[in-house]
C-alpha cells in the first residue's frame, strides 16, 4: 500500500515535469530574422567562406571567435565548433541561443565510407546518426535512444535534415553541377558530384575494418566524421532548421592521418564552395518568398 510520503513525492515529480515541459520553447529561432549560422569544425573548413564574406567583422562569444557579414546579400555568422561531439554541442548551443538564426549549416570534411565517393564529392546529409550510441557487442553495434534531459523523453540516435532546406539543397546541387566544378585528387581530375546521403558521427578519427563494415551495413552511411550528429541533435531539440554538407576526404580507415593531411584540405574547400552556392540559392529563394 502506497504511503502518503510516496504519493506526495510522485505528485511533486509529476508537477515538476509538467512545468518543465510547459515552459520549454517550441522553437529557438526567429522566422523573421534572416540570419544563417554556418559552422565548420576546424579553420580550413571555413577559410574559403571567411574570405568571401562582405562587410566582415570579427567577434568573440563566450571565448569563441566568429566572423559576421554577408554572402550573396544574406547575413551570415561563421564559427568553428572544434573537433568532437562535445565541443560541437557546446558551441552550437551557445551560438544558437545568442544569434537565434533562421537556419544552421554545417560544412566540412569526412572520411569516405562509401567507396564510390571520390575525394571532393559532397554529401548533403538527409540524415545523420551517432555511430557510437548504444551497446557495442561482439556482433557490432546495437543502436538505441538515450535518456533526454527533458523529463519523460528519449533522444534518438538519428536526426533528419530540415525538409525545406533538404529540398532546396537538392535544387542547389543541380545548378552547381551545371557550373562544372572540377577537382584534382589521387592522380585524377574530375567533376565534383553533389548528392544526398547519410552521415554518421562519433568521437573516433580512425576505425577498424570491422567497425567500417558494421556502419555500412547497419547505418548505410556514406561519410564518417566527428561533429554533425551532435549539431543535428542540438538543432532538433531546439527546433532550429539545419542542413549538413560533408565532402569526402580519405577513405575511412584505421590510420587515416597521412591521407587526411593530403586530402582533407581539398575536401574542405569543395564543401565550402558548395555551401556558398547553397547560401546564394537560399538567399534568392527567401527573397522570392518575401516578394510574394
SVG drawing of the C-alpha trace seen along z (x, -y; Angstrom):
<svg xmlns="http://www.w3.org/2000/svg" viewBox="-2 -46 53 57">
<polyline fill="none" stroke="black" stroke-width="0.4" points="0.0,0.0 1.4,-3.4 2.2,-5.7 1.3,-9.5 5.0,-10.3 5.4,-8.4 2.1,-9.8 3.5,-13.4 6.8,-12.6 5.1,-11.2 2.8,-14.1 5.6,-16.6 7.7,-14.9 4.7,-14.9 4.0,-18.6 7.7,-19.5 7.8,-17.5 4.7,-19.2 6.1,-22.7 9.4,-21.9 7.6,-20.8 5.2,-23.8 8.0,-26.4 10.1,-24.8 10.1,-27.0 8.7,-25.2 11.5,-26.7 14.6,-28.8 14.9,-30.6 13.2,-33.5 11.4,-33.2 11.6,-36.9 15.4,-37.2 17.1,-36.3 20.5,-35.2 22.3,-31.9 24.7,-30.4 27.5,-28.4 29.8,-26.1 33.0,-24.3 34.9,-22.1 38.4,-23.4 39.8,-26.6 40.4,-25.1 36.7,-24.2 35.6,-27.8 38.6,-29.7 37.1,-29.9 33.8,-31.1 35.5,-33.7 37.4,-35.1 34.2,-35.6 32.3,-37.5 31.3,-41.0 31.3,-43.8 33.1,-41.4 33.5,-41.9 35.0,-39.7 33.6,-39.0 34.0,-36.7 31.1,-35.0 31.9,-33.4 35.5,-33.0 34.7,-31.5 35.6,-33.6 33.2,-34.2 33.0,-36.2 29.9,-38.1 28.9,-39.7 27.1,-38.9 27.2,-36.2 25.0,-36.8 23.4,-39.7 22.4,-37.3 23.6,-37.9 25.8,-35.1 27.7,-34.3 30.6,-31.8 32.2,-30.0 34.4,-27.0 33.0,-24.2 36.2,-22.4 36.5,-18.7 34.3,-16.1 30.7,-15.9 31.0,-17.6 32.7,-20.7 30.2,-20.9 27.2,-20.6 28.6,-23.2 29.4,-25.8 26.2,-25.2 24.1,-25.7 25.8,-28.9 25.6,-30.4 22.0,-29.4 20.9,-30.9 22.7,-34.2 22.0,-34.7 18.7,-32.8 19.4,-32.1 16.7,-31.2 18.8,-28.1 22.1,-26.4 24.6,-24.9 27.5,-22.6 30.2,-22.4 33.3,-20.3 35.0,-17.0 34.5,-13.4 36.1,-10.1 34.6,-8.1 32.6,-5.1 31.0,-4.8 33.9,-3.6 32.0,-5.0 32.6,-8.5 35.7,-10.4 37.7,-13.0 35.8,-16.3 32.4,-14.8 29.8,-16.4 27.1,-14.6 24.0,-16.5 23.1,-14.8 19.4,-13.7 20.0,-12.0 22.8,-11.9 23.5,-9.2 25.6,-8.8 27.5,-5.6 28.6,-5.1 25.2,-5.4 24.1,-2.1 25.9,1.1 29.0,2.4 28.8,6.2 31.0,8.9 28.5,8.7 28.8,4.9 26.6,2.1 23.1,2.3 21.8,-1.2 19.3,-2.7 18.0,-6.0 19.3,-7.6 17.7,-9.4 16.9,-13.0 17.4,-15.9 13.7,-16.6 11.7,-14.5 9.9,-11.6 11.6,-11.8 14.4,-9.9 16.8,-11.3 17.2,-9.3 20.5,-8.4 19.4,-9.6 18.3,-13.0 16.7,-14.1 17.6,-17.3 15.0,-20.1 12.7,-19.1 12.6,-22.5 16.4,-23.0 17.0,-19.5 14.7,-20.2 16.5,-23.5 19.9,-21.8 19.0,-19.2 17.9,-22.1 21.2,-23.8 23.1,-20.6 21.5,-20.7 22.6,-24.2 26.0,-23.6 26.6,-20.7 25.8,-22.9 28.7,-25.1 31.1,-22.2 33.3,-22.3 36.4,-20.1 38.8,-18.8 42.2,-17.1 42.9,-14.4 44.5,-10.9 46.1,-11.5 42.9,-12.3 40.9,-15.3 37.1,-15.0 33.8,-16.9 32.6,-17.2 29.4,-15.4 26.9,-16.6 24.3,-14.1 22.0,-13.2 23.3,-10.6 23.8,-9.6 26.5,-11.0 27.5,-9.2 29.3,-10.8 31.4,-9.5 34.5,-10.6 36.7,-8.3 39.2,-9.5 40.2,-6.1 38.3,-2.8 38.8,0.9 37.6,2.7 35.1,4.5 33.6,1.2 33.6,-0.1 31.5,2.9 29.2,2.5 28.4,-1.2 28.0,-0.4 25.5,2.5 23.5,1.0 23.5,-2.7 24.1,-2.7 26.4,-5.7 28.3,-7.4 30.5,-9.6 32.0,-9.2 33.1,-12.3 33.1,-13.7 30.6,-16.5 27.4,-16.5 25.1,-14.3 25.8,-16.4 24.9,-19.6 21.8,-17.9 20.7,-16.8 21.1,-20.3 19.1,-21.8 16.4,-19.2 16.0,-19.7 15.8,-23.5 13.6,-23.5 16.1,-25.2 16.2,-24.1 19.6,-22.6 21.4,-21.1 24.8,-19.5 27.3,-19.3 30.2,-17.0 32.9,-16.4 34.8,-13.2 38.5,-13.3 40.3,-10.0 38.8,-6.5 37.6,-5.5 40.4,-3.5 42.2,-2.6 45.2,-5.1 43.9,-8.0 46.4,-10.7 48.7,-10.8 45.9,-10.6 43.8,-13.1 46.7,-15.7 46.8,-15.5 43.1,-15.1 41.4,-17.0 42.2,-20.5 40.8,-19.5 37.6,-18.2 37.2,-21.2 37.4,-23.6 34.8,-21.7 32.3,-21.6 32.8,-25.3 32.3,-26.1 29.0,-24.2 28.0,-25.8 28.4,-29.3 26.5,-28.3 23.7,-27.0 23.6,-30.3 23.1,-32.1 20.2,-29.8 18.8,-30.2 19.0,-34.0 17.3,-34.0 14.6,-31.7 13.9,-33.7 13.9,-36.9 11.2,-35.5 9.2,-34.3 9.3,-37.8 8.2,-39.4 5.1,-37.3"/>
</svg>
